[in-house]
Amino acid sequence: MTFLDLHHPGDPVVLVNAWDAGSARTIADAGAAAIATGSWSVAAAHGYADGEQLPLDLTLTVVREITAAVDLPVTVDLEHGYGETPADVARSVAAAVDAGAVGCNLEDGLAGGGLRDLPEQCDRLAAAREAVGDHFVLNARTDIFLNTDPATHDHAKVTEALDRAEAFTAAGASSLFVPGLTDAELIRRVVAGSPLPVNVMASDPADVDALAALGVARISFGPAPYLAAVAALGRFAAAAYDRSA
């Protein structure tokens, strides 16, 4: 069974995002079918800000360490693709394959806000697909809903997301990632209209069953697992240093 085969609408692959080999092994031991990195978490764990501030070489080192630690498919968050041109993106994705990844995220958001022009984003996806062949899972992320007021999420934005999904499909994408979308009815509309299996981002494991019922094929958690782990470490450390009791 390939990684893409795990993407079943209504019975999604659940990806608790890892940030290093140790976290990946813990997630694998809990019953994971695959491992996904999250760019925010990997960057934070290494002392960097998100947004491709973490060098690509270090990102790929983390992938190698994870693939050595677990016997599961590993997909890596490559953010914008670490490059200005489609050829740059192709080289980054090919390097991820060499590091052991079977999939990656490629996002259409721009560092300064807004979305990359659709034809340009499709050129980047197409170059990535040509570089890695048919079996690599290109998770095409659109940032239409991310970091925006949920009150602005409406049918027009869904239509825009679906237009992008159609174009991403033609460019060679394997799945559609819509982080920031949380409204159940709008998720249902995206799932119904997308030619690609749909990935949504959750923050709470309790949301998994409800999202599965909406027909999503992939659930990831972004920085939430890292933040939970760091919060637990903070509580442990605070208790260790508390001499008031």
N, C-alpha and C positions, 0 to 999 in steps of 0.2 A: 504494500500500500504506500502510495506517495504522500507527500505532505499535502498536496492539493486535494487528494482523496479524503482527507480529514474534514474538509470544508463542506459539511452537510447542512443545508437550510433546515432549521428546526432542531437539528442535533449538532450544535456548533462545536468546533474545536475551541477549547478554552485555553488561553495563553496568559499565564501569570508572568508578567514581564520580569526577566532576570537582569542583573547588572554585572555579574562576574561568575566564575566557575562555582564558587561556594553556594551562591543563591540558586544557580541553575540546578545543582545537585539536590538541594533541599526541595525545590519545586518538582523535580523528577521523582524524588522519593515519595512525594505526596500524591502521585498518580498522574502526572502530566503525560499527554501524548506527544507533545512537542514543546520546544523552548523558543521564546521570542525575547530579544533584547528590547529595551526602550531607550531611546537616545538621551532623554532627560536623566534617567536613572544612571546610565553608564557614565555620562558626563559628570554628574554630581558625585558619584562614587570615586571618581578620579580627580576631583577638585576643579572641574571645569563648569562653565555655564553651558546650557543647551544652545542649539543653533550652529552646529558644525564647529564649535570652539574646540571640541575634542579632536585631535588629529586623526585622520583616517587610519594611519598605521596602528594607533592605539586601539581604535574601534575594532580593527581586524584581529589584533592580538587577543582581545577579549573573546571574539568569536572562536579563535583557535583554542583558547583555554577552555571554553565551554564545550566545544565539540570533543575535546579530549576527556572531559569530565563526565559526560552523559552520552548514553547510546540512544539519542533521540534526534529527530530533525530539528535543526536550528535555523531560525530566520532572524535577520538583523535589520535594525532600523537605520537606514542610510540617509534619513532626512531628505535633503534636496538632491542628493546624489554626489556630493563633494566635487562639484565642477561647474564651470560656467557654460560649457558646451555639451551637446549630446555625446560627443566622443569622450569627453571627460567622464560623463556619467557611465558610459559603457565600460570604461576602464575601471571605475570604482566597483561596479557590479561584478565584473569579471574577477576582480581581486577578492571580493566577498566569496565567490564560488571557490576560488583557490584556498581560502581560509576555512572552508567547510560548510558554508551556509547553503541552504536549499531554497531560500527565499529572502526577500527584502521589502521594506517599505520605501516608496518614493513619493514625496509630497509635492503638491502644487502651490503651497503657500510661499510667499516671498519674505525674506528676512525683515524687510521694512513694513510689512503688512500688505494685504491684498493678495490676489491670485496671479500666478503666472499665466500669460496668454495661452489659451487652449492649444493652438497649433504648436507652439514652442514646447509645451509640456508633453504633447504627444510625440514630438520628435525625440525627446529625451527617453520616453518609455520605449519607443521603437528601437532606438539605439541600444538600450539595455537588453531588450529581447533578442536582438540580433547577436549580441555578444555572448549570451548565455544559453541559447537554445530553448527548447519547448518545455522542459520539465521544471525549470526554476519558477518559483511562485513570485510574481511581481504584484505586490499589494499596492495598488495605486490609491494614494491618499488625496482626498480633496478637503481643503480647509475652509470650505464654505460656512460651516457651522461652528468652527473652533474659535474660542475666545470672543464670541459675540453674544449679545443678550438673547437668551432663549425666547424672549417675547418677539424677537424679529424672525424667528424660524417659522417659515410659512410655506405654502404650496409653491410659491415662486422660487424659493430657494431649493425646494425639492426638485422642481423642474430643471433648475440649473445643474444640480448635482447629477440628475439622470442624463442630461445632455453630455456632461463630462464623462459619465460612465460609458455611454455609447462610443464616444471618441476614444476613451482609454481602451475599450475592448478592441477596436480596430487597430490600435497601436500595439497590442500584444499583452495588455494587462491580464492578470489572472483573477484578481478580486478587487473590490472597491471598499475603501476604508473611509468612514465618515465620522471622525472624532468630533465630539461636541454636540452631536445630535442625541437628544434624550427623550423627546416627545414620542410616546408609543405610536400614535397614529401616523406621525410623519415617518418614523422608522418603518412601519408597515408599508407605507407608500413607496419608500425607497426600495425595500425588499421586493415588492411586487413589480416595480418598473425597471429594476436594474438587470442588465444582461449578465452581470457578474455576481458571484456570491458576495454577500455584504458582511463587512467587519464593522462592529461598533465598539466603542470604548466604554467600559463600566468603571465604577469606582468602588463598588461593594460586591463581594461574592454572592450576596443575597439576591442580586439582580439577574443572575445567570438564567434561572428558569423562566422568568418573565421575558427576557430577551430571546431566549430560544423559542418561546411560544409565538413571537412575532416573526419568526422565520429567518433570523440572522444565521449566518454560517460560520462566523468567527467572532469571538469575544476576547478582547485584550483589556489590560488594566492601566496602561501608561505608567505614570510615576507612582500610582497608589501603593503597590507592594513595597517599593523602596521607602516611601514616606512612612508606611506602617512599621517597617523594620527599624528605621532610624528613630521613630518615636519610642518604640519599645526599648531600644538601646539607651535613649535619653532618660527614660524612667529608671532603668537599671542603674545607670551611672549616678543619677540624682540620689537614689536610695543608698548607693555605696558611699557617697560623699556627705550624706546627711548625718551630722553628729548631734542633732538636736534631740533625738529620741533617747 
